[in-house]
Amino acid sequence: MIYFLIVLTISAVVTYAITPLVRHVALTLGVYTPVRARDMHRQTLPRWGGAGMFVGMVVGLAAAAAVPYLSGIFADLTPVRGVFAAMVLILIVGMADDAWDIHWFLKLLGQIGAGVLLVVHGVRLEVMPVGWLGVGDVPVQSALTVFLVVLTINAFNFIDGLDGLAAGVAAIGGSAFFIYSYLLTLSINAFDASNLVTLLMAVMVGACLGFLPHNFHPARIIMGDTGAMLLGLVMAAGAVAVTSDVGQLTEGWRFRNVPAYMPVLLPLAVTLLPLLDLALAVIRRTARGASPFSPDRGHLHHKLVDGGYSHPQAVLLLYLWSGLFAFGAVSFSFLPWWFVSLSMFVSLGGATALTLWPSLRRRARRLNRQAAERALRARREGSA
């Protein structure tokens, strides 16, 4: 574990140190986001923050390659090269979009290309979340992998609407995924925890933590499509790569109580918040006859802010929901199911009450005001 934490720290420090330089370059070249009606910020902010995160992740991967304990990850460089090539492609597409607002179809082609790069380098979805049902047909594996990559990239892109939201959600979900992958690897080989998925989550979480001080409200730079798509890609790559470990999974004590579909269900739980926001956006826009890719002000974070929460409060509340889903799913891996279920029931109830609190408070005030008005009218009628 210590070596992964060192790599995480390296990614965080490098990202934190390089982001001010990225900000300066973006401002110099005029790469900033305008103030639009649907946006939450009220001043122009430089984009390309994702480029700093990319540098942090790559330096973290390079540092890991120099650690003998993690050498097993790099024994076969093919999947590592595939992930790196996909990251570079997404970096190029994201930076181009942040600078010139390229057509959505070109972005989609870039996302598909990233998925294809993973596939040709052997990173493919090998297990479906139904009793570890293997996907033996390579074309089907490839198609499902590309679909998952595009879906996850766009889910993170959709949720990137408040200062610190996407980076924080990715850090929380990535931390849960990191713990699960680490425990899964140890259950396969108690003497060797080196695993590509664990490493990817470590460098991603580190990059997010290094970027958040610059991005939390009030932000000085945003990650832009560069960062949001990069986070989605790395999360998707981890979700796909972890399925290759399932066939080696032994009945280790840590996983006796885990449902058979947990290795694929967990990535869904980790990304549930952005996926839910994506699904609601597609339904909402399609229902009114608009393109699913057309922007609007109907995302979950918009609803929270419009409902009475401040910008930071809305972000922290969404952090809470993300943490409940992600770490709740991980807890099933090493805690009794009844204890986790009970804890989740209580926690989700509390989170729901907290989410609805502004609306409930406004309703209570309205009812009190109406009661006071009725009492006043009754007194006036009585005195008349």
Buried (B, 14 or more C-beta within 10 A) or exposed (E): EEBBEBBBBBBBBBBBEBBEEBBEBBBEEEBBBEEEEEBBBEEEBBBBBBBBBBBBBBBBBEBBBEBEEBEBBBEEEEBBEBBBBBBBBBBEBBBBBBBEEBEEEEBBEBBBBBBBBBBEBEBBBBBBBEEBEEBEEEEEBBBBBBBBBBBBBBBBBBBBBBBBBBBBBBBBBBBBBBBBBBBBBBBBEEEEBBBBBBBBBBBBBBBBBBBBEBBBBEBBBBBBBBBBBBBBBBBBBBBBBBBBBBEEBEEBEBBEBBEBBBBBBBBBBBBBBBBBBBEBBBEBBEEEEEEEBEBEBBBBBBBBBEBEBEBBBBBBBBBBBBBBBBBBBBBBBBEEEEEBEEBBEEBBEEBEEBBEBBEEEEEEEEEEEEEEEEEEEEEEEEEE
